[in-house]
Amino acid sequence: MTRMPMRFATLLAAMLAAWQPSKAKAADEDVQLWQFVNLTGDLDDDTRLTIDATQRWREEARGGEQQTLRITVEQTVAKGVRTGGGAAVFDAGGLTELRPHQQIIFVQGRFEARTRFEQRFFDDADRVELRLRQRLTYNQPLGDGWRASVGGEWLGLLQGRNTGQGASTEQWRAQAGVAYKINDKLEVGANYWLLMFPRGDQPARYTHVPQTVLTYRF
């Protein structure tokens, strides 16, 4: 850990400094900080287990601080193809969301495409919310343990949580980041996410999310 290149430490410090929600320009724009911890490894030759947890610092207007825990199991079914599913718990301000999901991932060279279907159960909601997510990521090795990634994701509601709420685009996401492999088991990274929430005839709402990521492979 003490041998981590100074470039990563400098970038991480800059991203943490960018987290200043009080300086958000307006009610339709905010800044959040998310910290990810991932634990992942192979259960056998074809099965992978991933457990991820996050702490998300957000303004009260965005629901306050949030904690998440997700478990996913994936099976390799063909070369470059994995399918799987799992469930997550999201908690913020005493309100809890339960979120089972199913997904399929295609890997071709440095590109990775993921389709995820989520069922979201909220406290006091009229019904289960159904959401489809389509993500595309490109990974670029940089040498000496470094890699970079860029990607985008579309999140669409197939059924809203409230009666009468139909299909719509919930948000778009754009991402860029770097990661550094410390050894065969441990990797650290820093990302920037831009989230855009369409609001019909009103201007879209934007969220800026610097992230830190710690990944351990068992």
HUNORCOR-V952982 format. One record per residue. N is the residue number from 1. OMEGA is omega in radians with two decimals (999 if undefined). Layout:
n->(N,N)
omega->(OMEGA,OMEGA)
//
This chain:
n->(1,2,3,4,5,6,7,8,9,10,11,12,13,14,15,16,17,18,19,20,21,22,23,24,25,26,27,28,29,30,31,32,33,34,35,36,37,38,39,40,41,42,43,44,45,46,47,48,49,50,51,52,53,54,55,56,57,58,59,60,61,62,63,64,65,66,67,68,69,70,71,72,73,74,75,76,77,78,79,80,81,82,83,84,85,86,87,88,89,90,91,92,93,94,95,96,97,98,99,100,101,102,103,104,105,106,107,108,109,110,111,112,113,114,115,116,117,118,119,120,121,122,123,124,125,126,127,128,129,130,131,132,133,134,135,136,137,138,139,140,141,142,143,144,145,146,147,148,149,150,151,152,153,154,155,156,157,158,159,160,161,162,163,164,165,166,167,168,169,170,171,172,173,174,175,176,177,178,179,180,181,182,183,184,185,186,187,188,189,190,191,192,193,194,195,196,197,198,199,200,201,202,203,204,205,206,207,208,209,210,211,212,213,214,215,216,217,218)
omega->(-3.13,-3.13,3.12,-3.12,-3.12,3.14,-3.13,-3.14,3.14,3.14,-3.14,3.13,3.14,-3.14,3.09,3.13,-3.12,-3.12,3.13,-3.08,-3.09,-3.12,3.08,-2.98,-3.06,-3.12,-3.13,3.10,3.14,3.13,3.12,3.02,3.13,3.04,-3.10,2.95,-3.11,3.02,-3.05,3.13,-3.11,3.05,2.99,-3.06,-3.03,-3.01,-3.11,3.06,3.07,3.04,3.11,3.12,3.12,2.91,-3.08,3.08,-3.09,3.05,3.08,3.13,3.12,3.09,3.12,-3.12,-3.09,3.05,-3.11,3.05,-3.09,3.07,3.14,3.04,-3.12,3.11,3.04,-3.07,3.09,3.14,3.13,-3.12,3.08,3.03,3.14,-3.13,-3.13,-3.10,-3.13,3.03,3.10,-3.12,3.10,3.08,-3.14,3.08,-3.02,3.01,3.01,-2.99,2.96,3.12,3.02,-3.05,3.01,-3.07,3.07,3.11,3.10,-3.07,-3.13,3.12,3.06,3.12,-3.14,2.97,-3.12,3.08,-3.06,2.98,-2.98,-3.14,-3.11,2.98,3.03,3.08,3.12,-3.04,3.10,3.07,-3.14,-3.08,3.09,-3.12,3.10,-3.06,3.06,-3.10,3.03,-3.13,-3.09,3.04,-3.14,-3.13,3.09,3.09,-3.08,2.96,3.08,3.11,3.00,-3.12,3.10,-3.12,3.02,3.11,-3.08,3.06,3.00,3.08,3.13,-3.10,-3.12,-3.14,-3.13,3.14,-3.05,-3.07,3.11,2.99,-3.12,-3.13,2.98,3.12,3.00,-3.02,2.98,-3.11,3.06,3.09,3.14,3.14,-3.12,3.05,-3.07,-3.07,-2.96,3.10,3.07,-3.11,3.09,-3.10,2.94,3.09,2.97,3.13,3.12,-3.11,3.09,-3.14,3.09,-3.12,3.13,3.07,3.12,3.06,-3.09,3.05,3.09,-3.02,2.88,-3.09,2.90,-3.06,3.03,-3.09,3.08,3.13,-3.14,999)
//
